[in-house]
């Protein structure tokens, strides 16, 4: 018994002497903020070595998330992770929310269509603007090797009998084609939350934003055709960092101007999942802080 007790005491002494306690398996993460906003988690804490910690950036009103500084998985994503193999220091960078620069779409603001019909005003003006709908558009069906010429968008609108209020190009430039207080043809048939007022009538209540973008091969095969789909470059699929930044600015601007809550920012696919794909699986909602 005495011998066993001595061995136990010697083992305990050895553990503490060599630092082989559970504390050795913990590493420190320090998360700070630059600008106005918050991070989850924030401050300094210890985590088990080898664990993955989820991070989230939350901008204050009038500010927007820019990037993470530190060894994170996705530095430009609002939500990302950090692998705790060693002591880590991470900073969430926020910048002031700039008013987006909005350019007039090539061909001018659309108040009259190519067929001579007017773009009608919303019945109750700005009071009718309750939703924002996100779309994707390209010229890939006709020009798969050069699908993003902004000068072609007006022609595409005319050819297909559609139009959107805004288009964001690959470099993040924002173009307005239809005034906010007019009813652009972008939503088409569909329904939302089984609300009869919104069934096949979302155009009246939503602002439409088109991103120049192309979806996955499976999403596009019935949209642009098999041959054109094979000719689209991999780098032309999805969306660019500049587009996410511009979209974030535009959404914040419109949401603030018209009092649109986050849950009322939806996609074309949300409204008509049986027919519409856009903006598709390659669209990263975590890049949007609005």
C-alpha positions as CSV (number, residue, x, y, z in Angstrom):
1,X,0.0,0.0,0.0
2,X,2.8,2.4,0.9
3,X,4.7,1.5,-2.2
4,X,1.6,2.2,-4.4
5,X,1.1,5.6,-2.6
6,X,4.7,6.5,-3.2
7,X,4.4,5.6,-6.9
8,X,1.3,7.7,-7.3
9,X,2.9,10.7,-5.6
10,X,5.9,10.4,-7.8
11,X,3.8,10.2,-11.0
12,X,1.8,13.3,-10.0
13,X,5.0,15.1,-9.3
14,X,6.4,14.1,-12.7
15,X,3.3,15.3,-14.5
16,X,3.4,18.7,-13.0
17,X,7.2,19.0,-13.3
18,X,7.1,18.2,-17.1
19,X,4.0,20.3,-17.7
20,X,1.9,17.3,-18.9
21,X,-1.4,18.6,-17.6
22,X,-4.6,19.4,-19.6
23,X,-3.4,23.0,-19.8
24,X,-0.8,22.0,-22.3
25,X,-3.6,21.1,-24.7
26,X,-5.1,24.6,-24.7
27,X,-4.1,27.5,-27.0
28,X,-5.2,31.1,-26.9
29,X,-7.3,32.9,-29.4
30,X,-7.6,36.7,-29.3
31,X,-10.3,38.3,-31.5
32,X,-10.4,42.1,-31.8
33,X,-12.3,44.6,-33.9
34,X,-11.0,47.5,-36.0
35,X,-13.7,50.1,-36.9
36,X,-17.3,49.9,-35.6
37,X,-18.8,46.5,-35.2
38,X,-18.5,43.3,-33.1
39,X,-17.2,39.8,-33.5
40,X,-18.4,36.5,-32.2
41,X,-16.4,35.4,-30.2
42,X,-14.6,38.5,-29.2
43,X,-11.7,39.0,-26.7
44,X,-9.3,36.4,-25.5
45,X,-10.1,32.8,-24.6
46,X,-8.5,29.4,-24.6
47,X,-9.5,26.6,-26.9
48,X,-8.5,22.9,-27.2
49,X,-5.5,22.5,-29.5
50,X,-6.6,21.3,-32.9
51,X,-10.2,22.5,-32.6
52,X,-11.9,24.7,-35.1
53,X,-13.5,28.0,-33.9
54,X,-16.3,29.6,-35.8
55,X,-16.1,33.4,-36.2
56,X,-18.7,35.9,-37.2
57,X,-18.4,39.6,-38.0
58,X,-21.3,41.9,-37.1
59,X,-21.0,45.5,-38.6
60,X,-22.5,48.4,-36.7
61,X,-25.1,50.7,-38.4
62,X,-23.4,52.8,-41.1
63,X,-20.4,50.4,-41.3
64,X,-19.7,47.3,-43.4
65,X,-17.4,44.3,-42.9
66,X,-14.2,44.4,-45.0
67,X,-12.1,41.4,-44.1
68,X,-10.4,39.4,-41.4
69,X,-6.7,39.8,-40.6
70,X,-5.1,36.7,-39.3
71,X,-4.9,33.0,-40.2
72,X,-8.6,32.4,-41.0
73,X,-10.1,30.0,-43.6
74,X,-12.0,32.7,-45.6
75,X,-10.7,36.3,-44.9
76,X,-13.4,38.0,-46.9
77,X,-16.4,36.1,-45.6
78,X,-18.6,37.5,-42.8
79,X,-18.5,34.0,-41.3
80,X,-15.3,32.0,-41.2
81,X,-13.3,29.6,-39.1
82,X,-9.8,29.5,-37.5
83,X,-7.9,26.3,-36.8
84,X,-6.4,26.4,-33.3
85,X,-3.1,24.6,-33.8
86,X,-1.2,27.5,-32.1
87,X,-1.8,30.8,-30.5
88,X,-3.9,32.9,-32.9
89,X,-4.7,36.6,-33.1
90,X,-7.5,37.7,-35.5
91,X,-9.0,41.1,-36.2
92,X,-12.4,41.9,-37.8
93,X,-12.0,45.0,-40.0
94,X,-15.0,47.2,-40.5
95,X,-15.1,50.3,-42.8
96,X,-17.6,53.1,-43.1
97,X,-20.6,52.2,-45.2
98,X,-20.1,54.4,-48.3
99,X,-23.0,55.5,-50.4
100,X,-22.8,53.3,-53.5
101,X,-21.9,55.0,-56.7
102,X,-24.7,54.3,-59.1
103,X,-24.2,54.7,-62.8
104,X,-26.8,55.0,-65.5
105,X,-27.1,51.8,-67.5
106,X,-25.9,51.8,-71.1
107,X,-28.8,53.0,-73.3
108,X,-30.2,55.2,-70.5
109,X,-32.9,54.8,-67.8
110,X,-35.7,52.6,-69.0
111,X,-39.1,54.3,-68.7
112,X,-40.3,53.2,-72.1
113,X,-39.6,49.7,-73.5
114,X,-38.4,48.7,-77.0
115,X,-42.0,47.6,-77.9
116,X,-43.3,51.1,-77.1
117,X,-45.0,50.2,-73.8
118,X,-44.4,52.3,-70.6
119,X,-42.7,51.0,-67.5
120,X,-45.6,51.5,-65.1
121,X,-45.2,53.3,-61.8
122,X,-45.9,51.4,-58.5
123,X,-49.4,52.0,-57.4
124,X,-48.3,53.4,-54.0
125,X,-44.9,54.6,-55.0
126,X,-42.1,53.9,-52.5
127,X,-44.6,52.5,-50.0
128,X,-44.9,49.4,-52.3
129,X,-41.2,48.6,-52.1
130,X,-41.1,45.8,-49.5
131,X,-38.7,43.3,-51.0
132,X,-35.4,43.0,-52.9
133,X,-34.9,40.1,-55.3
134,X,-31.4,38.9,-56.4
135,X,-30.9,37.5,-59.9
136,X,-28.0,36.5,-62.2
137,X,-27.7,37.5,-65.9
138,X,-25.1,36.9,-68.6
139,X,-24.7,36.7,-72.4
140,X,-23.4,33.1,-72.1
141,X,-26.1,31.7,-74.4
142,X,-24.9,33.8,-77.4
143,X,-21.4,34.6,-76.3
144,X,-20.0,32.0,-73.9
145,X,-16.4,33.1,-74.4
146,X,-17.3,36.7,-73.6
147,X,-20.5,36.7,-71.5
148,X,-20.2,39.9,-69.5
149,X,-20.3,42.9,-71.8
150,X,-22.4,45.4,-69.9
151,X,-23.4,47.0,-73.2
152,X,-25.2,43.9,-74.2
153,X,-27.6,43.9,-71.2
154,X,-30.1,46.3,-72.6
155,X,-30.3,44.1,-75.8
156,X,-30.9,41.0,-73.6
157,X,-33.6,42.9,-71.7
158,X,-35.3,43.8,-75.0
159,X,-34.9,40.4,-76.5
160,X,-36.4,38.6,-73.5
161,X,-39.0,41.1,-72.5
162,X,-37.5,41.7,-69.1
163,X,-35.6,44.4,-67.1
164,X,-34.2,44.9,-63.6
165,X,-33.7,48.0,-61.6
166,X,-29.9,47.4,-61.1
167,X,-27.1,45.4,-62.6
168,X,-23.7,44.8,-60.9
169,X,-20.8,44.0,-63.3
170,X,-17.8,41.8,-62.6
171,X,-15.7,44.8,-61.5
172,X,-18.4,45.9,-58.9
173,X,-19.8,48.8,-60.9
174,X,-23.5,49.3,-60.2
175,X,-25.8,50.3,-63.1
176,X,-29.4,51.5,-62.7
177,X,-31.7,50.6,-65.6
178,X,-35.1,51.2,-64.1
179,X,-36.2,53.8,-61.5
180,X,-37.0,52.3,-58.1
181,X,-40.6,53.7,-58.2
182,X,-41.4,51.8,-61.4
183,X,-42.4,48.1,-61.9
184,X,-39.6,46.3,-63.6
185,X,-40.3,42.8,-65.1
186,X,-37.8,40.7,-63.2
187,X,-39.7,38.3,-60.9
188,X,-42.3,36.8,-63.2
189,X,-44.4,33.9,-62.0
190,X,-44.0,32.6,-58.5
191,X,-45.1,32.9,-54.9
192,X,-43.7,33.7,-51.5
193,X,-44.8,32.5,-48.1
194,X,-48.2,31.5,-49.6
195,X,-49.2,35.2,-49.7
196,X,-51.8,35.6,-52.4
197,X,-50.9,39.3,-52.7
198,X,-47.3,38.2,-53.8
199,X,-48.3,35.3,-56.0
200,X,-47.3,36.2,-59.6
201,X,-47.2,39.8,-58.5
202,X,-43.8,40.3,-56.8
203,X,-42.7,42.8,-59.5
204,X,-44.9,45.4,-57.9
205,X,-43.3,45.0,-54.5
206,X,-39.7,44.2,-55.2
207,X,-36.6,45.9,-56.5
208,X,-34.7,43.5,-58.8
209,X,-30.9,43.3,-58.8
210,X,-29.0,41.4,-61.4
211,X,-25.4,40.2,-60.9
212,X,-23.4,39.4,-63.9
213,X,-22.8,35.7,-63.2
214,X,-23.1,32.2,-64.4
215,X,-24.0,29.2,-62.3
216,X,-22.7,25.6,-62.1
217,X,-22.7,23.4,-65.1
218,X,-25.8,21.5,-63.9
219,X,-27.7,24.8,-63.2
220,X,-26.9,26.2,-66.6
221,X,-27.3,23.2,-68.9
222,X,-31.0,23.9,-69.6
223,X,-30.6,27.7,-69.4
224,X,-27.9,28.4,-72.1
225,X,-27.7,25.0,-73.8
226,X,-25.2,22.2,-73.6
227,X,-22.7,23.5,-76.2
228,X,-22.5,27.0,-74.7
229,X,-22.2,25.5,-71.3
230,X,-19.1,23.6,-72.2
231,X,-17.5,26.8,-73.6
232,X,-17.9,28.8,-70.4
233,X,-14.6,29.3,-68.6
234,X,-14.5,28.1,-65.0
235,X,-13.3,31.6,-63.9
236,X,-16.5,33.1,-65.3
237,X,-18.8,31.0,-63.1
238,X,-19.9,32.4,-59.7
239,X,-19.3,35.9,-58.5
240,X,-16.3,38.2,-57.8
241,X,-15.1,39.9,-54.6
242,X,-15.9,43.2,-56.1
243,X,-19.5,42.2,-56.8
244,X,-20.0,41.1,-53.2
245,X,-18.7,44.4,-51.9
246,X,-20.9,46.4,-54.3
247,X,-23.9,44.3,-53.6
248,X,-23.4,44.7,-49.8
249,X,-23.3,48.5,-50.3
250,X,-26.3,48.6,-52.5
251,X,-28.4,46.3,-50.3
252,X,-27.6,48.4,-47.2
253,X,-28.5,51.6,-49.1
254,X,-31.8,50.2,-50.4
255,X,-32.7,48.5,-47.1
256,X,-32.1,51.7,-45.2
257,X,-33.9,53.9,-47.7
258,X,-37.1,51.7,-47.9
259,X,-37.0,50.0,-44.5
260,X,-36.6,46.5,-45.9
261,X,-35.7,43.8,-43.3
262,X,-33.1,41.2,-44.0
263,X,-35.7,38.4,-44.3
264,X,-37.2,40.3,-47.3
265,X,-34.1,40.0,-49.4
266,X,-34.7,36.9,-51.4
267,X,-33.5,35.2,-54.6
268,X,-35.3,34.4,-57.8
269,X,-34.9,30.7,-57.0
270,X,-36.7,31.3,-53.6
271,X,-39.6,32.8,-55.5
272,X,-39.9,30.2,-58.2
273,X,-37.8,27.1,-57.2
274,X,-39.4,25.0,-59.9
275,X,-38.1,27.0,-62.8
276,X,-35.4,29.5,-61.7
277,X,-31.9,28.7,-60.5
278,X,-30.4,32.1,-59.8
279,X,-28.2,33.4,-58.3
280,X,-27.5,29.7,-57.6
281,X,-25.3,27.4,-55.5
282,X,-22.2,29.5,-56.2
283,X,-23.7,32.6,-54.5
284,X,-22.2,32.9,-51.0
285,X,-24.7,34.4,-48.6
286,X,-22.0,34.7,-45.9
287,X,-20.4,37.5,-48.0
288,X,-23.5,39.7,-47.4
289,X,-23.6,41.5,-44.1
290,X,-26.9,43.4,-44.6
